[in-house]
Amino acid sequence: MKKLTANGQKWLKIFHLFFVALWIGGAFSINLKQFFIHPETGDELYGIMSTMDFIDWYVIVVGANGTLLTALLYSIFTKWGWFKHRWITVKWIILLAGISFGTYPLGPWLSGMAEISRTQGLGAFHNHTFLHNQKMLMIFGTIQLCTILFASVISVLKPWKKKLKSS
């Protein structure tokens, strides 16, 4: 397979970093909102929840999918490959797990909270589904943010030695 030129790799890195920044920035924004903004009216609650849902759909989903696409291009068209180094393998695990977990429980929990807050206002704070989703999002959304931050750190540090070749 033909590899990208040095200039092509620089452009790929720019796009990859852009999408990673979207994903991390969106996750960080949602985490900040859920822990530090406390609505006083039903309209405020719905406004907060609907903006969190918007950030999820139009910042996090775009960032995560863009990260996946550019990671695929990195693996195919550069020397880094798919599983050449342990740190790349760990990043693939984090990426695929993060997208899967974000798509299935995290996204639906958040969208469900937005819908409940739209129909029930502050009464959502007495809705068992809303409260469950809120708790799960606080716990697992924070874990998700930490894991994607960890993936960024290992991208810079490249901490593990190259995998041993099979005989």
TORPA-4810 file (N, C-alpha, C, O; in nm, 3 decimals):
<nodes>
NODE_1_0.085_-0.118_0.000_0.000_0.000_0.000_0.090_0.124_0.000_0.188_0.131_0.074_M
NODE_2_0.055_0.219_-0.083_0.131_0.342_-0.093_0.113_0.424_0.035_0.002_0.436_0.087_K
NODE_3_0.222_0.480_0.085_0.220_0.559_0.208_0.207_0.708_0.174_0.244_0.751_0.065_K
NODE_4_0.154_0.783_0.270_0.142_0.927_0.253_0.279_0.993_0.254_0.373_0.943_0.317_L
NODE_5_0.291_1.104_0.186_0.414_1.183_0.191_0.421_1.251_0.328_0.324_1.250_0.404_T
NODE_6_0.534_1.310_0.358_0.551_1.382_0.485_0.447_1.493_0.497_0.389_1.514_0.604_A
NODE_7_0.424_1.564_0.388_0.324_1.672_0.389_0.183_1.616_0.408_0.102_1.673_0.481_N
NODE_8_0.154_1.504_0.344_0.024_1.439_0.360_0.002_1.394_0.503_-0.108_1.404_0.557_G
NODE_9_0.108_1.342_0.565_0.098_1.300_0.705_0.073_1.417_0.799_0.001_1.404_0.898_Q
NODE_10_0.133_1.531_0.767_0.109_1.651_0.849_-0.038_1.693_0.841_-0.099_1.726_0.943_K
NODE_11_-0.095_1.690_0.720_-0.236_1.726_0.705_-0.327_1.625_0.775_-0.427_1.662_0.836_W
NODE_12_-0.292_1.498_0.765_-0.369_1.396_0.834_-0.364_1.418_0.985_-0.466_1.405_1.054_L
NODE_13_-0.247_1.453_1.037_-0.234_1.480_1.180_-0.319_1.601_1.220_-0.382_1.600_1.326_K
NODE_14_-0.321_1.705_1.138_-0.404_1.823_1.166_-0.551_1.782_1.178_-0.618_1.820_1.274_I
NODE_15_-0.600_1.706_1.082_-0.741_1.663_1.086_-0.767_1.571_1.206_-0.869_1.583_1.273_F
NODE_16_-0.673_1.480_1.232_-0.688_1.388_1.345_-0.697_1.467_1.476_-0.785_1.442_1.559_H
NODE_17_-0.606_1.561_1.495_-0.607_1.642_1.617_-0.734_1.727_1.628_-0.786_1.745_1.738_L
NODE_18_-0.783_1.777_1.518_-0.908_1.854_1.518_-1.023_1.768_1.570_-1.099_1.811_1.657_F
NODE_19_-1.036_1.647_1.517_-1.145_1.560_1.558_-1.129_1.513_1.703_-1.228_1.502_1.776_F
NODE_20_-1.007_1.485_1.744_-0.983_1.449_1.884_-1.021_1.565_1.975_-1.081_1.544_2.081_V
NODE_21_-0.985_1.686_1.935_-1.020_1.805_2.015_-1.171_1.821_2.026_-1.222_1.856_2.133_A
NODE_22_-1.243_1.795_1.918_-1.390_1.800_1.924_-1.443_1.699_2.026_-1.526_1.732_2.110_L
NODE_23_-1.394_1.577_2.017_-1.442_1.470_2.105_-1.413_1.503_2.252_-1.502_1.494_2.337_W
NODE_24_-1.288_1.539_2.280_-1.252_1.571_2.418_-1.322_1.697_2.465_-1.374_1.702_2.577_I
NODE_25_-1.324_1.799_2.382_-1.389_1.924_2.421_-1.537_1.907_2.447_-1.590_1.963_2.543_G
NODE_26_-1.604_1.830_2.364_-1.746_1.803_2.385_-1.770_1.726_2.513_-1.860_1.758_2.590_G
NODE_27_-1.689_1.623_2.536_-1.703_1.542_2.659_-1.675_1.627_2.782_-1.743_1.616_2.884_A
NODE_28_-1.574_1.712_2.773_-1.540_1.800_2.885_-1.654_1.899_2.912_-1.689_1.924_3.027_F
NODE_29_-1.711_1.954_2.806_-1.823_2.049_2.821_-1.943_1.984_2.887_-2.003_2.042_2.978_S
NODE_30_-1.978_1.865_2.843_-2.093_1.796_2.903_-2.066_1.764_3.049_-2.155_1.779_3.134_I
NODE_31_-1.944_1.721_3.080_-1.911_1.692_3.219_-1.919_1.817_3.306_-1.971_1.812_3.417_N
NODE_32_-1.868_1.927_3.256_-1.877_2.052_3.333_-2.022_2.091_3.357_-2.059_2.128_3.469_L
NODE_33_-2.103_2.084_3.253_-2.244_2.123_3.267_-2.317_2.035_3.368_-2.393_2.086_3.450_K
NODE_34_-2.295_1.906_3.361_-2.372_1.818_3.449_-2.331_1.831_3.595_-2.413_1.806_3.684_Q
NODE_35_-2.209_1.870_3.622_-2.165_1.881_3.761_-2.180_2.022_3.819_-2.196_2.037_3.940_F
NODE_36_-2.176_2.125_3.735_-2.166_2.261_3.789_-2.278_2.357_3.754_-2.279_2.470_3.803_F
NODE_37_-2.372_2.316_3.671_-2.484_2.405_3.637_-2.610_2.347_3.698_-2.646_2.232_3.672_I
NODE_38_-2.678_2.428_3.778_-2.797_2.383_3.850_-2.915_2.472_3.813_-2.923_2.587_3.857_H
NODE_39_-3.007_2.420_3.733_-3.120_2.501_3.686_-3.220_2.531_3.799_-3.235_2.456_3.894_P
NODE_40_-3.286_2.645_3.783_-3.387_2.686_3.881_-3.528_2.675_3.827_-3.625_2.681_3.903_E
NODE_41_-3.541_2.659_3.695_-3.674_2.643_3.635_-3.672_2.525_3.539_-3.566_2.477_3.499_T
NODE_42_-3.791_2.479_3.504_-3.803_2.370_3.407_-3.747_2.407_3.271_-3.686_2.325_3.204_G
NODE_43_-3.768_2.534_3.231_-3.714_2.579_3.103_-3.561_2.579_3.104_-3.497_2.543_3.005_D
NODE_44_-3.503_2.620_3.218_-3.357_2.617_3.228_-3.306_2.473_3.220_-3.207_2.445_3.152_E
NODE_45_-3.374_2.382_3.290_-3.333_2.242_3.286_-3.338_2.189_3.143_-3.244_2.126_3.097_L
NODE_46_-3.448_2.216_3.074_-3.458_2.169_2.936_-3.352_2.235_2.848_-3.294_2.169_2.762_Y
NODE_47_-3.327_2.363_2.869_-3.222_2.432_2.792_-3.086_2.367_2.812_-3.010_2.347_2.717_G
NODE_48_-3.055_2.336_2.937_-2.927_2.272_2.967_-2.920_2.133_2.904_-2.822_2.098_2.838_I
NODE_49_-3.026_2.055_2.924_-3.025_1.918_2.872_-3.024_1.915_2.719_-2.957_1.832_2.659_M
NODE_50_-3.099_2.006_2.658_-3.102_2.007_2.511_-2.969_2.052_2.453_-2.929_2.004_2.347_S
NODE_51_-2.898_2.145_2.520_-2.766_2.183_2.469_-2.665_2.071_2.490_-2.576_2.051_2.407_T
NODE_52_-2.678_1.998_2.602_-2.589_1.883_2.622_-2.613_1.778_2.514_-2.519_1.719_2.461_M
NODE_53_-2.741_1.755_2.481_-2.774_1.658_2.376_-2.721_1.707_2.240_-2.672_1.627_2.160_D
NODE_54_-2.732_1.837_2.214_-2.679_1.895_2.091_-2.528_1.875_2.083_-2.474_1.834_1.980_F
NODE_55_-2.459_1.906_2.194_-2.313_1.887_2.198_-2.279_1.741_2.169_-2.183_1.712_2.097_I
NODE_56_-2.357_1.650_2.226_-2.332_1.507_2.202_-2.344_1.475_2.054_-2.253_1.415_1.996_D
NODE_57_-2.455_1.513_1.993_-2.480_1.476_1.854_-2.391_1.548_1.753_-2.347_1.487_1.656_W
NODE_58_-2.364_1.676_1.776_-2.297_1.755_1.673_-2.152_1.791_1.703_-2.084_1.848_1.617_Y
NODE_59_-2.104_1.758_1.820_-1.963_1.780_1.851_-1.896_1.646_1.883_-1.797_1.609_1.820_V
NODE_60_-1.950_1.573_1.980_-1.888_1.447_2.021_-1.898_1.341_1.911_-1.798_1.277_1.879_I
NODE_61_-2.015_1.322_1.854_-2.031_1.218_1.750_-1.944_1.252_1.629_-1.879_1.163_1.574_V
NODE_62_-1.942_1.377_1.588_-1.857_1.418_1.475_-1.710_1.396_1.510_-1.633_1.345_1.429_V
NODE_63_-1.671_1.437_1.631_-1.532_1.420_1.674_-1.490_1.274_1.682_-1.383_1.237_1.634_G
NODE_64_-1.575_1.191_1.741_-1.541_1.049_1.756_-1.533_0.980_1.620_-1.440_0.903_1.594_A
NODE_65_-1.630_1.007_1.533_-1.627_0.944_1.401_-1.513_0.997_1.315_-1.452_0.921_1.239_N
NODE_66_-1.483_1.125_1.326_-1.368_1.181_1.255_-1.238_1.123_1.306_-1.146_1.098_1.228_G
NODE_67_-1.231_1.101_1.438_-1.112_1.037_1.496_-1.097_0.896_1.442_-0.986_0.855_1.408_T
NODE_68_-1.207_0.823_1.434_-1.203_0.687_1.380_-1.157_0.689_1.234_-1.070_0.610_1.196_L
NODE_69_-1.214_0.775_1.153_-1.177_0.782_1.012_-1.029_0.817_0.994_-0.959_0.753_0.916_L
NODE_70_-0.983_0.919_1.066_-0.842_0.957_1.050_-0.749_0.852_1.109_-0.637_0.835_1.060_T
NODE_71_-0.792_0.780_1.213_-0.711_0.670_1.267_-0.699_0.558_1.164_-0.592_0.499_1.148_A
NODE_72_-0.809_0.530_1.095_-0.803_0.428_0.988_-0.704_0.470_0.880_-0.625_0.388_0.832_L
NODE_73_-0.711_0.597_0.841_-0.618_0.647_0.739_-0.473_0.639_0.788_-0.384_0.603_0.712_L
NODE_74_-0.451_0.673_0.915_-0.317_0.658_0.973_-0.269_0.513_0.963_-0.155_0.488_0.924_Y
NODE_75_-0.355_0.421_0.998_-0.315_0.280_0.998_-0.286_0.227_0.858_-0.196_0.146_0.840_S
NODE_76_-0.362_0.275_0.761_-0.346_0.226_0.624_-0.232_0.295_0.550_-0.154_0.229_0.481_I
NODE_77_-0.221_0.426_0.565_-0.132_0.504_0.479_-0.007_0.560_0.545_0.060_0.644_0.486_F
NODE_78_0.025_0.516_0.668_0.149_0.561_0.731_0.224_0.441_0.787_0.175_0.328_0.784_T
NODE_79_0.343_0.466_0.837_0.427_0.359_0.893_0.375_0.307_1.026_0.421_0.202_1.072_K
NODE_80_0.279_0.377_1.089_0.234_0.338_1.224_0.157_0.207_1.224_0.162_0.133_1.322_W
NODE_81_0.087_0.176_1.117_0.017_0.048_1.107_-0.100_0.035_1.203_-0.146_0.132_1.263_G
NODE_82_-0.147_-0.088_1.217_-0.266_-0.117_1.299_-0.229_-0.150_1.442_-0.284_-0.092_1.536_W
NODE_83_-0.136_-0.243_1.460_-0.103_-0.292_1.593_0.048_-0.306_1.610_0.096_-0.393_1.684_F
NODE_84_0.122_-0.222_1.540_0.267_-0.231_1.538_0.328_-0.203_1.677_0.431_-0.261_1.712_K
NODE_85_0.264_-0.118_1.753_0.312_-0.080_1.886_0.199_-0.105_1.987_0.081_-0.094_1.953_H
NODE_86_0.236_-0.137_2.109_0.134_-0.161_2.213_0.048_-0.037_2.237_-0.073_-0.049_2.258_R
NODE_87_0.109_0.081_2.234_0.032_0.202_2.260_-0.072_0.225_2.151_-0.179_0.280_2.178_W
NODE_88_-0.044_0.183_2.029_-0.143_0.194_1.921_-0.258_0.096_1.947_-0.375_0.131_1.927_I
NODE_89_-0.226_-0.024_1.991_-0.329_-0.122_2.025_-0.420_-0.069_2.135_-0.542_-0.081_2.127_T
NODE_90_-0.361_-0.011_2.238_-0.440_0.046_2.348_-0.530_0.159_2.295_-0.646_0.169_2.334_V
NODE_91_-0.475_0.243_2.208_-0.556_0.351_2.151_-0.673_0.296_2.069_-0.783_0.350_2.074_K
NODE_92_-0.651_0.188_1.993_-0.760_0.127_1.916_-0.868_0.075_2.010_-0.987_0.093_1.984_W
NODE_93_-0.827_0.012_2.118_-0.925_-0.040_2.215_-1.006_0.075_2.274_-1.129_0.067_2.281_I
NODE_94_-0.938_0.182_2.315_-1.007_0.297_2.373_-1.101_0.360_2.270_-1.215_0.393_2.303_I
NODE_95_-1.055_0.376_2.147_-1.136_0.437_2.042_-1.262_0.356_2.015_-1.372_0.411_2.014_L
NODE_96_-1.246_0.228_1.992_-1.363_0.144_1.959_-1.457_0.128_2.078_-1.579_0.129_2.062_L
NODE_97_-1.400_0.112_2.197_-1.485_0.102_2.316_-1.556_0.234_2.342_-1.673_0.236_2.378_A
NODE_98_-1.485_0.344_2.324_-1.544_0.476_2.346_-1.658_0.504_2.252_-1.762_0.557_2.293_G
NODE_99_-1.641_0.471_2.126_-1.748_0.493_2.028_-1.866_0.401_2.059_-1.981_0.444_2.055_I
NODE_100_-1.838_0.276_2.090_-1.947_0.182_2.121_-2.022_0.224_2.246_-2.145_0.228_2.246_S
NODE_101_-1.950_0.256_2.352_-2.015_0.294_2.478_-2.088_0.428_2.464_-2.194_0.447_2.522_F
NODE_102_-2.031_0.518_2.387_-2.097_0.647_2.364_-2.223_0.632_2.282_-2.321_0.703_2.304_G
NODE_103_-2.221_0.540_2.186_-2.336_0.520_2.099_-2.451_0.452_2.170_-2.567_0.488_2.149_T
NODE_104_-2.422_0.356_2.253_-2.530_0.278_2.313_-2.574_0.329_2.449_-2.685_0.382_2.456_Y
NODE_105_-2.501_0.319_2.557_-2.564_0.372_2.677_-2.555_0.523_2.693_-2.655_0.586_2.726_P
NODE_106_-2.438_0.584_2.669_-2.424_0.727_2.701_-2.517_0.817_2.620_-2.588_0.899_2.677_L
NODE_107_-2.517_0.802_2.490_-2.602_0.886_2.405_-2.751_0.872_2.437_-2.819_0.973_2.455_G
NODE_108_-2.803_0.750_2.444_-2.944_0.733_2.480_-2.978_0.785_2.620_-3.087_0.839_2.641_P
NODE_109_-2.888_0.768_2.716_-2.915_0.823_2.850_-2.933_0.974_2.841_-3.028_1.029_2.897_W
NODE_110_-2.843_1.040_2.770_-2.849_1.186_2.758_-2.972_1.231_2.681_-3.041_1.323_2.724_L
NODE_111_-2.999_1.168_2.568_-3.118_1.205_2.489_-3.246_1.181_2.570_-3.340_1.260_2.562_S
NODE_112_-3.249_1.073_2.647_-3.364_1.045_2.731_-3.384_1.154_2.836_-3.498_1.193_2.864_G
NODE_113_-3.276_1.202_2.893_-3.286_1.309_2.992_-3.338_1.437_2.929_-3.417_1.508_2.991_M
NODE_114_-3.295_1.467_2.808_-3.343_1.587_2.740_-3.494_1.578_2.715_-3.567_1.675_2.735_A
NODE_115_-3.538_1.462_2.671_-3.682_1.444_2.644_-3.764_1.452_2.773_-3.870_1.515_2.774_E
NODE_116_-3.718_1.389_2.878_-3.791_1.393_3.005_-3.797_1.536_3.057_-3.902_1.580_3.105_I
NODE_117_-3.687_1.609_3.048_-3.687_1.748_3.096_-3.778_1.836_3.010_-3.836_1.933_3.060_S
NODE_118_-3.790_1.804_2.882_-3.879_1.880_2.794_-4.024_1.864_2.838_-4.100_1.961_2.841_R
NODE_119_-4.062_1.743_2.873_-4.203_1.717_2.906_-4.236_1.740_3.053_-4.350_1.770_3.086_T
NODE_120_-4.136_1.725_3.142_-4.166_1.732_3.285_-4.104_1.850_3.357_-4.133_1.872_3.475_Q
NODE_121_-4.019_1.927_3.290_-3.954_2.040_3.356_-3.878_1.994_3.478_-3.811_1.891_3.475_G
NODE_122_-3.887_2.071_3.589_-3.815_2.034_3.711_-3.869_1.905_3.774_-3.803_1.845_3.858_L
NODE_123_-3.989_1.864_3.732_-4.043_1.736_3.777_-3.953_1.620_3.736_-3.965_1.511_3.791_G
NODE_124_-3.865_1.642_3.639_-3.770_1.539_3.596_-3.683_1.493_3.713_-3.638_1.378_3.715_A
NODE_125_-3.660_1.581_3.810_-3.579_1.544_3.925_-3.649_1.446_4.019_-3.590_1.401_4.117_F
NODE_126_-3.775_1.413_3.988_-3.849_1.311_4.063_-3.877_1.189_3.975_-3.945_1.096_4.019_H
NODE_127_-3.826_1.191_3.854_-3.847_1.081_3.759_-3.732_0.981_3.775_-3.615_1.018_3.762_N
NODE_128_-3.766_0.856_3.803_-3.662_0.755_3.828_-3.571_0.733_3.708_-3.450_0.713_3.724_H
NODE_129_-3.627_0.736_3.588_-3.544_0.717_3.468_-3.446_0.833_3.453_-3.328_0.811_3.425_T
NODE_130_-3.494_0.955_3.471_-3.408_1.073_3.461_-3.294_1.063_3.563_-3.177_1.083_3.528_F
NODE_131_-3.328_1.032_3.687_-3.227_1.025_3.793_-3.126_0.913_3.768_-3.006_0.930_3.792_L
NODE_132_-3.175_0.799_3.718_-3.083_0.689_3.684_-2.989_0.733_3.572_-2.868_0.715_3.581_H
NODE_133_-3.046_0.790_3.466_-2.964_0.834_3.353_-2.862_0.939_3.397_-2.747_0.936_3.353_N
NODE_134_-2.904_1.030_3.484_-2.814_1.134_3.533_-2.697_1.073_3.609_-2.581_1.110_3.587_Q
NODE_135_-2.727_0.979_3.696_-2.621_0.913_3.774_-2.526_0.837_3.683_-2.404_0.847_3.698_K
NODE_136_-2.582_0.762_3.589_-2.498_0.684_3.496_-2.411_0.775_3.410_-2.294_0.746_3.386_M
NODE_137_-2.469_0.885_3.363_-2.394_0.980_3.280_-2.282_1.044_3.361_-2.172_1.064_3.309_L
NODE_138_-2.310_1.077_3.487_-2.205_1.137_3.571_-2.090_1.039_3.592_-1.973_1.078_3.584_M
NODE_139_-2.121_0.916_3.619_-2.016_0.816_3.644_-1.945_0.778_3.516_-1.823_0.795_3.504_I
NODE_140_-2.021_0.728_3.420_-1.958_0.672_3.300_-1.916_0.778_3.199_-1.824_0.755_3.120_F
NODE_141_-1.982_0.893_3.199_-1.935_1.004_3.115_-1.799_1.053_3.160_-1.714_1.088_3.079_G
NODE_142_-1.780_1.057_3.291_-1.650_1.097_3.347_-1.543_0.994_3.314_-1.431_1.030_3.278_T
NODE_143_-1.577_0.867_3.326_-1.483_0.761_3.290_-1.447_0.771_3.141_-1.331_0.759_3.104_I
NODE_144_-1.548_0.794_3.058_-1.525_0.809_2.913_-1.429_0.924_2.886_-1.334_0.910_2.808_Q
NODE_145_-1.452_1.039_2.950_-1.363_1.153_2.932_-1.220_1.117_2.973_-1.126_1.148_2.901_L
NODE_146_-1.205_1.053_3.087_-1.071_1.015_3.134_-1.001_0.919_3.038_-0.880_0.931_3.016_C
NODE_147_-1.076_0.824_2.981_-1.011_0.729_2.890_-0.967_0.795_2.760_-0.861_0.762_2.706_T
NODE_148_-1.048_0.888_2.707_-1.004_0.952_2.583_-0.890_1.051_2.609_-0.805_1.074_2.523_I
NODE_149_-0.888_1.110_2.729_-0.772_1.192_2.767_-0.647_1.105_2.778_-0.539_1.144_2.734_L
NODE_150_-0.663_0.986_2.836_-0.552_0.892_2.848_-0.499_0.854_2.709_-0.378_0.845_2.689_F
NODE_151_-0.588_0.832_2.614_-0.545_0.799_2.478_-0.463_0.912_2.418_-0.366_0.887_2.347_A
NODE_152_-0.500_1.036_2.447_-0.423_1.151_2.398_-0.285_1.156_2.462_-0.186_1.187_2.395_S
NODE_153_-0.279_1.125_2.590_-0.150_1.125_2.661_-0.058_1.020_2.603_0.060_1.048_2.577_V
NODE_154_-0.109_0.898_2.582_-0.019_0.795_2.528_0.018_0.822_2.383_0.120_0.770_2.336_I
NODE_155_-0.060_0.901_2.312_-0.023_0.940_2.176_0.103_1.024_2.177_0.186_1.016_2.086_S
NODE_156_0.117_1.105_2.279_0.234_1.191_2.290_0.353_1.115_2.351_0.465_1.123_2.300_V
NODE_157_0.327_1.041_2.458_0.435_0.974_2.530_0.483_0.845_2.463_0.599_0.806_2.478_L
NODE_158_0.394_0.777_2.390_0.426_0.649_2.325_0.501_0.558_2.423_0.616_0.522_2.399_K
NODE_159_0.433_0.521_2.534_0.504_0.463_2.648_0.553_0.319_2.637_0.646_0.283_2.710_P
NODE_160_0.498_0.238_2.552_0.538_0.097_2.553_0.623_0.065_2.433_0.609_0.123_2.325_W
NODE_161_0.712_-0.029_2.455_0.803_-0.068_2.347_0.725_-0.137_2.236_0.611_-0.181_2.253_K
NODE_162_0.791_-0.145_2.121_0.734_-0.213_2.007_0.703_-0.358_2.042_0.777_-0.422_2.116_K
NODE_163_0.592_-0.409_1.987_0.556_-0.548_2.009_0.664_-0.640_1.953_0.727_-0.611_1.851_K
NODE_164_0.685_-0.751_2.021_0.781_-0.849_1.973_0.725_-0.921_1.851_0.606_-0.953_1.846_L
NODE_165_0.810_-0.945_1.754_0.768_-1.017_1.634_0.759_-1.165_1.663_0.843_-1.220_1.735_K
NODE_166_0.657_-1.231_1.607_0.641_-1.376_1.624_0.747_-1.448_1.542_0.788_-1.402_1.436_S
NODE_167_0.790_-1.561_1.594_0.893_-1.640_1.522_0.830_-1.723_1.415_0.900_-1.796_1.344_S
</nodes>
